[in-house]
């Protein structure tokens, strides 16, 4: 996990509401098995980030309270729970690695034991993801050097990779340091991106057939690399623009010129964020 940003930055309730609405609308356009995969992705990624900490470890009762808040009829109960523990002194690391990670573990157990329904776990994971998105501005971007850099990847199981290869070559010619990841499985790609210092991540997808893999990848990367800027390219922009618009991406590009403009803007935005006091 990247370092917490400057203290005093509250959870962004507007980002929470927007992320929650976008993810809800996106799921309404996807097959049920894909929605289930997205819920499992949130639970798996968050649960794996939990770390034992004898000083800041919340009680099982506290985690259960958070789970019930995430499943409440009131959409804001989970947010209020997080705001309360932050007011009481919880850092963003404690929120992520103790509360949200353990809540993911608990919700997963409840689901596997049929204590909660598929609809409930989908609601809870959507709210957890939206809470994380609403805290993204709290992370400081750590650049490895002055040279502009980005990581390009094809969506898992994508066979049409000529476009992203050409884009990588063109941006290298423009002076960018481009890391290219092709032919990897979902877990392999997420692991390699998580282990990098990528500030900009460009994901290429050839068409609407890639939406399932793309949506799962974006959710995983938002959890593994919360400070990264993520944009999408490829024919998927033309074939599934309605779904792309609901993924909470930092950019979508359809050609090299728009890619240059978007990457320049995102790099400058990241630079400004890294210089905040």
NUMARSE-529318 format. One line per field, with one value per residue: residue number from 1; residue in three letters; x, y, z of N, C-alpha, C in turn. Coordinates in Angstrom, 3 decimals, decimal comma. Layout:
REM NUMARSE-529318
num <- NUM ...
residuo <- Ala ...
n_x <- X ...
n_y <- Y ...
n_z <- Z ...
ca_x <- X ...
ca_y <- Y ...
ca_z <- Z ...
c_x <- X ...
c_y <- Y ...
c_z <- Z ...
//
This chain:
REM NUMARSE-529318
num <- 1 2 3 4 5 6 7 8 9 10 11 12 13 14 15 16 17 18 19 20 21 22 23 24 25 26 27 28 29 30 31 32 33 34 35 36 37 38 39 40 41 42 43 44 45 46 47 48 49 50 51 52 53 54 55 56 57 58 59 60 61 62 63 64 65 66 67 68 69 70 71 72 73 74 75 76 77 78 79 80 81 82 83 84 85 86 87 88 89 90 91 92 93 94 95 96 97 98 99 100 101 102 103 104 105 106 107 108 109 110 111 112 113 114 115 116 117 118 119 120 121 122 123 124 125 126 127 128 129 130 131 132 133 134 135 136 137 138 139 140 141 142 143 144 145 146 147 148 149 150 151 152 153 154 155 156 157 158 159 160 161 162 163 164 165 166 167 168 169 170 171 172 173 174 175 176 177 178 179 180 181 182 183 184 185 186 187 188 189 190 191 192 193 194 195 196 197 198 199 200 201 202 203 204 205 206 207 208 209 210 211 212 213 214 215 216 217 218 219 220 221 222 223 224 225 226 227 228 229 230 231 232 233 234 235 236 237 238 239 240 241 242 243 244 245 246 247 248 249 250 251 252 253 254 255 256 257 258 259 260 261 262 263 264 265 266 267 268 269 270 271 272 273 274 275 276 277
residuo <- Unk Unk Unk Unk Unk Unk Unk Unk Unk Unk Unk Unk Unk Unk Unk Unk Unk Unk Unk Unk Unk Unk Unk Unk Unk Unk Unk Unk Unk Unk Unk Unk Unk Unk Unk Unk Unk Unk Unk Unk Unk Unk Unk Unk Unk Unk Unk Unk Unk Unk Unk Unk Unk Unk Unk Unk Unk Unk Unk Unk Unk Unk Unk Unk Unk Unk Unk Unk Unk Unk Unk Unk Unk Unk Unk Unk Unk Unk Unk Unk Unk Unk Unk Unk Unk Unk Unk Unk Unk Unk Unk Unk Unk Unk Unk Unk Unk Unk Unk Unk Unk Unk Unk Unk Unk Unk Unk Unk Unk Unk Unk Unk Unk Unk Unk Unk Unk Unk Unk Unk Unk Unk Unk Unk Unk Unk Unk Unk Unk Unk Unk Unk Unk Unk Unk Unk Unk Unk Unk Unk Unk Unk Unk Unk Unk Unk Unk Unk Unk Unk Unk Unk Unk Unk Unk Unk Unk Unk Unk Unk Unk Unk Unk Unk Unk Unk Unk Unk Unk Unk Unk Unk Unk Unk Unk Unk Unk Unk Unk Unk Unk Unk Unk Unk Unk Unk Unk Unk Unk Unk Unk Unk Unk Unk Unk Unk Unk Unk Unk Unk Unk Unk Unk Unk Unk Unk Unk Unk Unk Unk Unk Unk Unk Unk Unk Unk Unk Unk Unk Unk Unk Unk Unk Unk Unk Unk Unk Unk Unk Unk Unk Unk Unk Unk Unk Unk Unk Unk Unk Unk Unk Unk Unk Unk Unk Unk Unk Unk Unk Unk Unk Unk Unk Unk Unk Unk Unk Unk Unk Unk Unk Unk Unk Unk Unk Unk Unk Unk Unk Unk Unk Unk Unk Unk Unk Unk Unk
n_x <- 0,827 0,447 1,725 -0,191 -1,897 -1,702 -2,709 -6,007 -7,630 -10,819 -13,046 -14,367 -17,494 -18,977 -17,596 -17,940 -20,753 -21,022 -19,373 -20,662 -23,150 -22,342 -21,167 -23,331 -25,046 -23,428 -23,281 -25,912 -26,010 -24,583 -24,055 -25,304 -23,385 -21,029 -21,348 -21,272 -18,625 -17,326 -18,065 -16,817 -14,200 -13,728 -14,042 -12,004 -9,613 -9,549 -9,692 -7,281 -5,470 -5,408 -3,722 -2,222 -2,374 -1,637 -2,080 -3,860 -5,923 -9,275 -12,180 -14,013 -16,680 -16,796 -16,101 -18,220 -20,251 -19,532 -19,925 -22,718 -23,497 -22,657 -24,470 -26,833 -30,122 -29,873 -27,965 -25,777 -24,788 -22,471 -20,456 -20,716 -19,892 -17,148 -16,301 -16,683 -14,826 -12,488 -12,593 -12,198 -9,554 -8,468 -6,154 -5,636 -4,395 -5,205 -7,961 -8,065 -6,469 -7,256 -10,077 -11,655 -10,483 -10,857 -13,616 -14,276 -13,389 -15,176 -17,717 -17,399 -17,276 -19,834 -21,357 -20,513 -21,475 -24,139 -25,438 -26,014 -27,529 -26,953 -27,622 -27,297 -24,538 -23,509 -24,412 -23,056 -20,320 -20,180 -20,506 -18,253 -16,221 -16,836 -16,356 -13,575 -12,806 -13,586 -11,656 -9,386 -8,001 -6,423 -4,009 -0,555 1,214 4,088 6,716 9,209 11,219 12,275 11,658 9,011 6,683 4,892 2,680 1,693 -0,832 -2,382 -5,769 -6,513 -6,397 -6,662 -6,272 -5,734 -3,206 -1,637 -2,150 -1,634 1,039 2,134 1,425 2,995 5,562 5,442 5,082 7,423 9,189 8,434 9,636 8,752 8,972 8,059 6,509 5,604 3,023 1,953 -0,146 -0,688 -2,268 -5,205 -4,599 -1,798 -1,191 -2,248 -0,669 1,897 1,565 0,901 3,288 4,828 5,904 3,994 2,568 0,857 -1,497 -2,263 -4,779 -5,495 -8,195 -9,915 -12,605 -16,196 -16,426 -14,496 -15,342 -16,084 -13,605 -12,181 -13,612 -13,337 -10,575 -10,076 -11,340 -9,768 -7,251 -7,779 -7,943 -5,478 -3,599 -4,159 -3,383 -2,811 -3,301 -5,737 -6,378 -8,209 -7,911 -8,486 -10,721 -12,872 -13,778 -15,393 -17,284 -18,476 -19,117 -20,971 -20,753 -18,061 -18,062 -19,056 -17,166 -15,552 -13,120 -9,985 -9,545 -10,283 -9,267 -9,190 -7,475 -4,036 -3,399 -5,340 -4,605 -2,050 -2,751 -4,393 -2,632 -0,616 -2,068 -2,893 -0,421 0,567 -1,410 -0,896 1,639 1,078 -0,414 1,539 3,063 1,653 1,156
n_y <- -1,203 2,220 5,250 7,087 10,032 13,624 14,588 15,272 15,312 14,663 11,824 11,636 12,387 12,923 11,621 9,053 8,694 8,990 6,891 4,693 4,834 4,589 2,030 0,470 0,923 -0,103 -2,826 -3,523 -3,819 -6,017 -9,611 -11,979 -13,784 -12,423 -10,196 -11,492 -12,361 -9,888 -9,085 -11,094 -10,493 -8,006 -8,808 -10,774 -9,376 -7,313 -8,743 -10,122 -8,199 -7,709 -7,259 -8,472 -6,627 -5,898 -3,640 -1,887 -3,525 -4,046 -5,182 -8,270 -7,713 -5,027 -5,173 -6,677 -4,833 -2,915 -4,457 -4,868 -2,230 -1,758 -3,297 -2,137 -0,604 2,066 3,965 5,428 4,511 2,891 4,683 6,614 5,080 4,669 7,347 7,932 6,242 7,296 9,868 9,186 8,604 6,663 5,749 5,918 3,562 1,813 1,828 0,638 -1,786 -3,038 -2,571 -2,548 -4,710 -6,859 -6,782 -7,545 -10,190 -11,203 -10,748 -12,398 -14,908 -15,011 -15,054 -17,450 -19,230 -19,007 -17,057 -14,550 -13,079 -13,299 -10,832 -9,154 -9,359 -8,328 -5,698 -4,890 -5,177 -3,360 -0,956 -1,013 -0,825 1,687 3,288 2,995 4,199 6,780 7,568 7,747 10,074 10,477 9,247 9,499 10,112 8,458 9,145 7,595 8,927 11,736 11,287 10,746 8,148 5,067 2,257 -0,097 -2,394 -5,345 -6,413 -9,254 -12,421 -11,341 -11,362 -9,666 -7,699 -6,002 -3,254 -2,102 -2,718 -1,170 1,361 1,487 1,552 4,000 5,869 5,495 6,503 9,118 9,754 8,637 6,352 3,239 0,448 -2,725 -5,065 -8,134 -10,929 -12,069 -13,734 -12,800 -12,701 -12,810 -10,432 -8,429 -8,875 -8,212 -5,526 -4,457 -4,789 -2,870 0,584 2,014 4,931 5,803 3,799 2,091 0,347 -1,927 -2,931 -4,933 -5,032 -5,241 -7,789 -7,973 -6,781 -8,040 -9,095 -6,707 -4,993 -6,443 -6,340 -3,563 -3,016 -4,630 -3,379 -0,836 -1,411 -2,633 -0,736 2,051 4,699 5,072 6,319 5,382 4,452 3,610 2,017 1,235 -0,703 -1,223 1,131 2,203 0,186 -0,315 2,037 2,993 1,298 1,599 4,234 3,963 2,891 4,410 5,417 7,122 8,080 7,676 6,572 6,853 7,032 7,710 10,450 11,438 9,844 10,847 13,384 12,784 11,272 13,149 15,021 13,442 12,730 15,233 15,905 13,968 14,785 17,224 16,309 14,888 16,882 18,125 19,600
n_z <- 0,000 -0,795 0,699 3,108 2,237 2,779 6,035 7,321 5,096 4,154 3,689 0,465 -0,153 -2,417 -4,481 -3,523 -3,786 -6,571 -7,534 -6,458 -7,758 -10,464 -10,506 -9,778 -11,976 -14,009 -13,310 -13,712 -16,421 -17,022 -17,337 -14,883 -13,882 -14,361 -12,728 -10,281 -10,326 -10,147 -7,581 -6,085 -6,745 -5,478 -2,774 -2,573 -3,245 -1,354 1,089 1,039 1,649 4,291 7,403 10,383 13,400 16,477 17,995 16,685 15,943 15,232 17,076 16,626 16,865 16,137 13,440 12,490 12,913 10,989 8,676 8,792 8,512 5,903 4,574 5,054 4,704 4,418 2,377 3,159 5,570 5,842 5,045 7,062 9,247 8,654 8,647 11,330 12,681 11,674 12,707 15,301 15,232 13,515 11,026 7,424 6,679 8,702 8,255 5,684 5,890 8,199 8,925 6,376 5,005 6,790 6,983 4,405 4,485 6,391 5,209 2,992 4,223 5,396 3,059 1,792 3,655 3,334 4,812 4,003 1,093 -2,505 -3,653 -1,463 -0,863 -3,191 -3,005 -0,667 -1,416 -3,511 -2,126 -0,468 -2,375 -3,455 -1,223 -1,002 -3,420 -2,831 -1,122 -2,526 -3,174 -1,022 -1,225 -1,907 -4,831 -5,801 -7,659 -9,678 -10,945 -13,012 -15,655 -17,896 -17,492 -18,079 -17,777 -20,047 -20,959 -22,247 -22,024 -19,977 -21,648 -24,141 -27,634 -29,697 -30,046 -31,475 -31,757 -29,174 -28,952 -31,010 -30,069 -27,758 -28,881 -30,294 -28,211 -26,805 -28,654 -28,434 -26,082 -23,724 -20,979 -21,368 -20,037 -21,074 -20,889 -21,828 -22,736 -20,234 -17,457 -15,528 -12,714 -12,794 -14,153 -12,442 -10,177 -11,147 -11,851 -9,362 -8,052 -9,183 -9,761 -11,076 -12,326 -14,301 -15,937 -18,768 -20,350 -22,857 -24,884 -27,176 -27,938 -27,282 -26,290 -24,402 -22,073 -19,651 -18,640 -18,585 -16,796 -14,416 -14,143 -13,865 -11,405 -9,714 -9,997 -8,993 -6,340 -5,757 -6,630 -5,637 -6,036 -8,689 -12,053 -14,332 -17,628 -20,626 -23,811 -27,308 -29,464 -27,889 -26,857 -28,824 -29,216 -26,749 -25,318 -23,456 -21,238 -20,609 -19,734 -17,205 -15,541 -13,942 -14,852 -15,472 -17,928 -21,455 -24,566 -28,113 -30,217 -31,253 -30,971 -29,144 -27,042 -26,445 -25,493 -23,264 -21,644 -21,140 -19,639 -17,422 -16,354 -15,581 -13,719 -11,799 -11,027 -9,808 -7,642 -6,246 -5,189 -3,261 -0,056
ca_x <- 0,000 1,169 1,583 -1,339 -1,672 -1,711 -3,786 -7,041 -8,455 -11,924 -13,628 -15,088 -18,830 -19,449 -16,982 -18,611 -22,077 -20,854 -18,824 -21,723 -24,148 -21,755 -20,987 -24,676 -25,531 -22,620 -23,698 -27,240 -25,831 -23,723 -24,648 -25,228 -22,133 -20,002 -21,564 -20,763 -17,161 -16,894 -18,209 -15,746 -12,925 -13,606 -13,822 -10,710 -8,516 -9,521 -9,396 -5,870 -4,626 -5,451 -2,495 -2,420 -1,788 -2,188 -2,440 -5,009 -6,871 -10,626 -12,812 -14,930 -17,957 -16,683 -16,132 -19,609 -21,014 -19,244 -20,602 -24,142 -23,646 -22,502 -25,650 -28,006 -31,008 -29,367 -26,767 -24,677 -24,397 -21,074 -19,641 -20,724 -19,063 -15,745 -16,057 -16,618 -13,560 -11,425 -12,674 -11,627 -8,111 -8,002 -5,461 -6,120 -3,882 -6,085 -9,236 -7,891 -5,870 -7,941 -11,539 -12,205 -9,975 -11,530 -15,031 -14,352 -13,285 -16,403 -18,801 -17,160 -17,676 -21,302 -21,891 -20,246 -22,299 -25,536 -26,026 -26,492 -27,857 -26,123 -27,952 -26,718 -23,082 -23,255 -24,603 -21,975 -19,042 -20,259 -20,292 -16,852 -15,434 -17,095 -15,642 -12,169 -12,662 -13,775 -10,456 -8,244 -7,233 -5,582 -2,745 0,457 1,903 5,547 7,354 10,557 12,180 11,696 11,221 7,614 6,599 3,559 2,599 0,655 -1,156 -3,592 -6,660 -6,250 -6,980 -6,798 -5,394 -5,407 -2,263 -0,802 -2,374 -0,942 2,474 2,463 1,330 4,177 6,703 5,289 5,314 8,857 9,813 8,123 10,423 8,169 9,477 6,862 6,574 4,533 2,631 1,063 -0,284 -0,731 -3,577 -5,679 -3,832 -0,410 -1,099 -2,467 0,514 3,020 1,282 0,978 4,697 5,505 5,655 3,264 1,731 -0,148 -1,739 -3,120 -5,253 -6,031 -9,213 -10,250 -14,031 -17,153 -16,203 -13,509 -15,893 -16,013 -12,218 -11,764 -14,227 -12,710 -9,209 -10,108 -11,650 -8,590 -6,176 -8,167 -7,656 -4,043 -2,820 -5,163 -2,876 -2,517 -4,275 -6,037 -7,143 -8,480 -7,834 -8,897 -12,036 -13,909 -14,296 -16,464 -18,308 -19,128 -18,870 -21,870 -20,193 -16,784 -18,351 -19,482 -16,084 -14,790 -11,767 -9,403 -9,506 -10,557 -8,669 -9,542 -6,395 -2,757 -3,415 -6,083 -3,792 -1,009 -3,377 -4,845 -1,474 0,024 -2,893 -2,841 0,930 0,635 -2,270 -0,166 2,741 0,511 -0,786 2,737 3,701 0,791 1,676
ca_y <- 0,000 3,489 6,039 7,963 11,407 14,588 14,430 16,286 15,183 13,774 10,955 12,456 11,805 13,047 10,510 7,846 8,608 8,775 5,556 3,742 4,891 4,055 0,582 -0,116 0,956 -1,028 -4,188 -3,764 -4,103 -7,186 -10,892 -12,238 -14,434 -11,387 -9,424 -12,312 -12,305 -8,581 -9,114 -11,950 -9,790 -7,036 -9,532 -11,446 -8,410 -6,612 -9,679 -10,503 -7,090 -7,594 -7,582 -8,442 -5,488 -6,077 -2,357 -1,265 -4,521 -3,887 -6,402 -8,909 -7,001 -3,797 -5,554 -7,064 -3,580 -2,342 -5,288 -4,559 -0,882 -1,880 -3,989 -1,400 0,043 3,429 3,911 6,189 3,961 2,461 5,898 7,220 4,235 4,988 8,712 7,899 5,675 8,249 10,934 8,624 8,485 5,610 6,205 5,255 2,197 1,034 1,688 -0,320 -3,076 -3,646 -2,567 -2,999 -6,051 -7,863 -6,798 -8,371 -11,572 -11,579 -10,824 -13,595 -16,058 -14,998 -15,447 -18,868 -19,978 -18,695 -16,165 -13,391 -13,420 -12,751 -9,417 -8,441 -9,261 -7,400 -4,354 -4,598 -4,998 -2,096 0,134 -1,051 -0,304 3,126 3,912 3,049 5,226 8,093 7,863 7,666 11,326 10,485 8,583 10,321 9,478 8,439 8,940 7,035 9,803 12,847 10,831 10,323 6,694 4,468 0,821 -0,488 -3,820 -5,825 -7,042 -10,697 -13,274 -10,590 -11,860 -8,562 -6,879 -5,191 -1,842 -1,662 -2,798 0,009 2,528 1,482 1,996 5,421 6,675 5,428 7,457 10,440 9,976 7,994 5,049 2,400 -0,972 -3,394 -6,350 -8,820 -12,375 -12,498 -13,990 -11,725 -12,651 -12,480 -9,019 -7,624 -9,029 -7,471 -4,094 -4,110 -4,741 -1,794 1,952 2,633 6,100 5,735 2,449 2,062 -1,011 -2,040 -3,963 -4,881 -4,907 -5,467 -9,120 -7,842 -6,012 -8,810 -9,098 -5,322 -4,490 -7,140 -5,836 -2,194 -3,100 -5,168 -2,386 0,248 -1,866 -2,910 0,472 3,120 6,023 5,102 6,827 4,278 4,804 2,472 2,287 0,116 -0,651 -1,299 2,494 2,397 -0,851 -0,385 3,332 3,162 0,565 2,243 5,469 3,637 2,201 5,324 5,520 8,466 8,491 6,694 7,135 6,094 7,133 8,114 11,853 11,591 9,199 11,808 14,454 12,236 10,891 14,378 15,594 12,585 12,840 16,531 15,813 13,178 15,625 18,197 15,586 14,475 18,058 18,731 19,544
ca_z <- 0,000 -0,829 1,907 3,270 1,833 3,848 7,004 7,266 3,902 4,493 2,683 -0,502 -0,258 -3,797 -5,218 -3,048 -4,410 -8,008 -7,755 -6,132 -8,832 -11,696 -10,397 -9,805 -13,357 -14,793 -12,996 -14,295 -17,841 -17,158 -16,953 -13,441 -13,509 -14,356 -11,505 -9,181 -10,392 -9,649 -6,121 -5,558 -6,938 -4,391 -1,524 -2,593 -3,236 -0,070 2,172 0,982 2,088 5,739 8,132 11,825 14,110 17,820 18,596 16,026 15,468 15,756 17,555 15,682 16,966 15,354 12,028 12,203 12,814 9,680 7,678 8,831 7,951 4,455 4,052 5,539 3,725 4,269 1,539 3,771 6,870 5,789 5,013 8,405 10,109 8,361 9,118 12,785 13,163 11,339 13,711 16,533 15,101 12,606 9,820 6,221 6,698 9,583 7,548 4,597 6,218 9,334 8,841 5,099 4,695 7,628 6,603 3,202 4,921 7,082 4,229 2,198 5,037 5,478 1,751 1,581 4,608 3,020 5,810 3,248 -0,287 -3,581 -3,786 -0,319 -0,983 -4,295 -2,451 0,266 -2,108 -4,255 -1,182 -0,055 -3,486 -3,544 -0,099 -1,375 -4,453 -2,209 -0,347 -3,433 -3,150 0,171 -1,508 -2,556 -5,946 -5,650 -8,952 -9,555 -11,590 -13,764 -16,972 -17,971 -17,612 -18,021 -17,986 -21,005 -20,867 -22,905 -21,075 -19,964 -22,695 -25,395 -28,695 -30,604 -29,288 -32,367 -31,481 -27,963 -29,251 -31,808 -29,193 -26,893 -29,698 -30,603 -27,012 -26,515 -29,564 -27,889 -24,881 -22,562 -20,555 -21,416 -19,686 -21,811 -20,319 -22,753 -22,616 -18,845 -16,866 -14,653 -11,464 -13,116 -14,509 -11,237 -9,315 -11,713 -11,739 -7,946 -7,668 -9,909 -9,303 -12,173 -12,058 -15,353 -16,428 -19,941 -20,641 -24,206 -25,068 -28,596 -28,232 -26,192 -25,719 -23,328 -20,964 -18,406 -18,165 -18,346 -15,567 -13,299 -14,020 -13,342 -9,975 -9,022 -9,995 -8,089 -4,979 -5,601 -6,929 -5,491 -6,421 -10,124 -13,014 -15,239 -18,825 -21,503 -25,249 -28,137 -30,100 -26,861 -26,682 -29,802 -29,128 -25,433 -24,668 -22,318 -20,098 -20,290 -19,007 -15,842 -14,833 -13,103 -15,395 -15,542 -19,324 -22,507 -25,777 -29,307 -31,192 -30,673 -30,585 -27,884 -26,007 -26,061 -24,704 -21,984 -20,838 -20,687 -18,568 -16,238 -15,773 -14,904 -12,535 -10,799 -10,537 -8,868 -6,425 -5,498 -4,599 -2,244 1,319
c_x <- 0,859 0,874 0,315 -0,953 -1,713 -2,905 -4,807 -7,903 -9,586 -12,285 -14,506 -16,459 -19,393 -18,881 -17,632 -19,947 -21,963 -20,351 -19,874 -22,749 -23,609 -21,628 -22,343 -25,219 -24,749 -23,083 -25,056 -27,152 -24,995 -24,466 -24,427 -23,911 -20,973 -20,120 -21,045 -19,243 -16,623 -16,986 -17,100 -14,382 -12,698 -13,292 -12,422 -9,559 -8,413 -9,117 -7,916 -4,942 -4,611 -4,142 -2,768 -1,713 -2,397 -2,649 -3,748 -6,067 -8,248 -11,195 -13,690 -16,282 -17,940 -16,747 -17,545 -20,494 -20,794 -19,955 -22,096 -24,408 -23,558 -23,713 -26,956 -28,866 -30,568 -28,023 -25,556 -24,200 -22,932 -20,118 -19,567 -19,881 -17,588 -15,402 -15,899 -15,286 -12,388 -11,419 -12,055 -10,135 -7,593 -7,346 -6,031 -5,599 -4,760 -7,436 -9,123 -7,542 -6,538 -9,451 -12,054 -11,740 -10,698 -13,030 -15,223 -14,275 -14,586 -17,579 -18,647 -17,580 -19,190 -21,924 -21,709 -21,115 -23,793 -26,225 -26,532 -26,684 -26,845 -26,367 -27,301 -25,213 -22,704 -23,389 -23,436 -20,647 -19,036 -19,973 -18,856 -15,968 -15,607 -16,404 -14,157 -11,920 -12,755 -12,587 -9,218 -7,374 -6,301 -4,203 -1,820 1,120 3,409 6,186 8,790 11,617 11,474 11,153 9,779 7,544 5,155 3,685 1,422 0,420 -2,365 -4,451 -6,402 -7,052 -7,223 -5,800 -4,983 -4,511 -1,400 -0,931 -1,605 0,571 2,927 2,433 2,549 5,400 6,629 5,561 6,772 9,617 9,572 8,878 9,855 8,892 8,259 7,211 5,371 4,286 1,591 0,983 -0,320 -2,151 -3,966 -4,803 -2,372 -0,258 -1,263 -1,249 1,683 2,798 1,402 2,422 5,483 5,245 4,851 2,388 0,575 -0,261 -2,717 -3,485 -5,918 -7,025 -9,800 -11,731 -14,902 -16,987 -15,234 -14,070 -15,799 -14,604 -11,757 -12,332 -13,625 -11,303 -9,189 -10,391 -10,440 -7,489 -6,507 -7,871 -6,154 -3,179 -3,723 -4,691 -2,604 -3,657 -4,477 -6,847 -7,228 -8,392 -8,332 -10,317 -13,179 -14,536 -15,479 -17,609 -19,072 -18,914 -19,746 -21,328 -18,867 -17,015 -18,709 -18,374 -15,244 -13,352 -11,288 -9,296 -9,855 -10,091 -8,947 -8,473 -5,145 -2,784 -4,173 -5,338 -2,698 -1,586 -3,777 -3,654 -0,728 -0,745 -2,796 -1,481 1,068 -0,230 -1,569 0,971 2,231 0,146 0,418 3,424 2,833 1,428 0,780
c_y <- 1,248 4,293 6,856 9,361 12,320 14,398 15,534 16,231 14,209 12,841 11,811 11,833 11,907 11,920 9,195 7,659 8,311 7,366 4,486 3,680 4,282 2,543 -0,130 -0,167 -0,009 -2,464 -4,516 -4,119 -5,351 -8,465 -11,165 -12,888 -13,444 -10,520 -10,195 -12,292 -10,981 -8,534 -9,946 -11,264 -8,778 -7,745 -10,136 -10,469 -7,700 -7,546 -10,025 -9,409 -6,921 -8,007 -7,526 -7,260 -5,463 -4,774 -1,832 -2,261 -4,297 -5,227 -7,002 -8,203 -5,731 -4,100 -5,971 -5,827 -2,919 -3,137 -4,984 -3,165 -0,921 -2,537 -3,272 -0,876 1,476 3,378 4,553 5,603 3,538 3,633 6,522 6,410 4,582 6,392 8,746 7,351 6,577 9,415 10,475 8,330 7,409 6,224 5,477 3,818 1,295 0,803 0,594 -1,718 -3,783 -3,720 -3,128 -4,409 -7,115 -7,910 -7,639 -9,855 -12,044 -11,701 -12,077 -14,855 -16,144 -15,490 -16,943 -19,736 -19,712 -17,873 -14,872 -13,809 -12,843 -11,255 -8,608 -8,288 -8,349 -5,963 -3,980 -4,354 -3,713 -0,920 0,162 -0,447 1,205 3,874 4,040 4,122 6,622 8,509 7,906 8,913 11,415 9,878 9,500 9,516 9,583 8,154 8,463 7,910 10,867 12,397 10,344 8,819 6,235 2,969 0,561 -1,989 -4,133 -6,503 -8,554 -11,452 -12,527 -11,117 -10,772 -7,558 -5,978 -3,707 -1,346 -1,757 -1,556 1,265 2,623 1,998 3,501 6,289 6,599 6,408 8,890 10,731 9,370 6,682 4,131 0,959 -1,658 -4,782 -7,002 -10,308 -12,910 -12,841 -12,808 -11,598 -12,299 -10,989 -8,135 -7,689 -8,209 -5,960 -3,647 -3,976 -3,648 -0,447 2,723 3,785 6,150 4,290 2,532 0,636 -1,021 -3,192 -3,818 -4,701 -5,228 -6,840 -9,066 -7,175 -6,759 -8,764 -7,696 -4,790 -5,145 -6,622 -4,434 -2,203 -3,600 -4,124 -1,196 -0,125 -2,044 -1,668 1,705 4,497 6,149 5,727 5,740 4,785 3,589 2,916 1,065 0,254 -0,781 0,076 2,735 1,416 -0,853 0,905 3,542 2,475 1,181 3,481 5,213 2,991 3,119 5,481 6,970 8,964 7,343 7,306 6,235 6,160 7,681 9,567 12,072 10,922 10,142 12,886 13,962 11,902 12,114 14,983 14,759 12,656 14,151 16,547 15,049 13,983 16,636 17,526 15,217 15,640 18,721 18,602 18,675
c_z <- 0,000 0,424 1,898 2,829 3,030 4,762 6,812 6,032 4,192 3,349 1,771 -0,768 -1,675 -4,665 -4,807 -3,770 -5,901 -8,299 -7,500 -7,259 -10,115 -11,647 -10,416 -11,235 -14,247 -14,564 -13,604 -15,779 -18,098 -16,790 -15,463 -13,043 -13,490 -13,107 -10,294 -9,150 -9,851 -8,125 -5,486 -5,682 -5,819 -3,083 -1,480 -2,474 -1,895 1,063 2,209 1,500 3,597 6,380 9,626 12,466 15,502 18,443 18,024 15,556 16,074 16,201 16,461 15,691 16,128 13,857 11,621 12,081 11,463 8,588 7,634 8,259 6,430 3,798 4,403 4,392 3,457 3,546 2,195 5,093 6,895 5,793 6,396 9,385 9,913 8,848 10,632 13,278 12,796 12,323 15,025 16,411 14,167 11,371 8,608 6,141 7,565 8,913 6,484 5,102 7,391 9,113 7,517 4,743 5,513 7,357 5,342 3,557 5,557 6,123 3,353 2,944 5,143 4,182 1,526 2,490 4,426 4,104 5,176 1,798 -1,273 -3,733 -2,663 -0,464 -2,138 -3,819 -1,546 -0,411 -2,938 -3,335 -0,680 -1,134 -3,613 -2,409 -0,436 -2,433 -3,846 -1,361 -1,223 -3,380 -1,956 -0,079 -2,287 -3,666 -5,727 -6,999 -8,759 -10,208 -12,396 -15,111 -16,924 -18,219 -17,509 -18,227 -18,921 -20,865 -21,729 -21,853 -21,098 -21,029 -24,007 -26,422 -29,673 -29,879 -30,168 -32,039 -30,275 -28,144 -30,033 -30,946 -28,289 -27,652 -29,971 -29,385 -26,562 -27,402 -29,096 -26,592 -23,614 -22,257 -20,419 -21,042 -20,324 -21,227 -21,234 -22,403 -21,203 -18,421 -15,972 -13,408 -11,713 -13,400 -13,269 -10,323 -9,839 -11,646 -10,285 -7,494 -8,360 -9,239 -10,348 -11,696 -13,041 -15,836 -17,595 -20,289 -22,003 -24,276 -26,465 -28,889 -27,047 -25,554 -24,529 -22,074 -19,643 -17,821 -17,812 -17,042 -14,334 -13,061 -13,414 -11,844 -9,194 -8,920 -9,107 -6,640 -4,774 -5,775 -6,839 -5,926 -7,926 -10,919 -14,075 -16,428 -19,738 -22,955 -26,004 -28,659 -29,116 -26,614 -27,615 -29,598 -27,806 -24,651 -23,443 -21,078 -19,657 -19,427 -17,552 -15,011 -13,955 -13,551 -15,397 -16,975 -20,250 -23,816 -26,963 -30,390 -30,512 -30,202 -29,281 -26,741 -25,526 -25,142 -23,316 -21,092 -20,326 -19,511 -17,290 -15,555 -15,008 -13,646 -11,423 -10,201 -9,520 -7,558 -5,585 -4,814 -3,539 -0,871 2,175
//
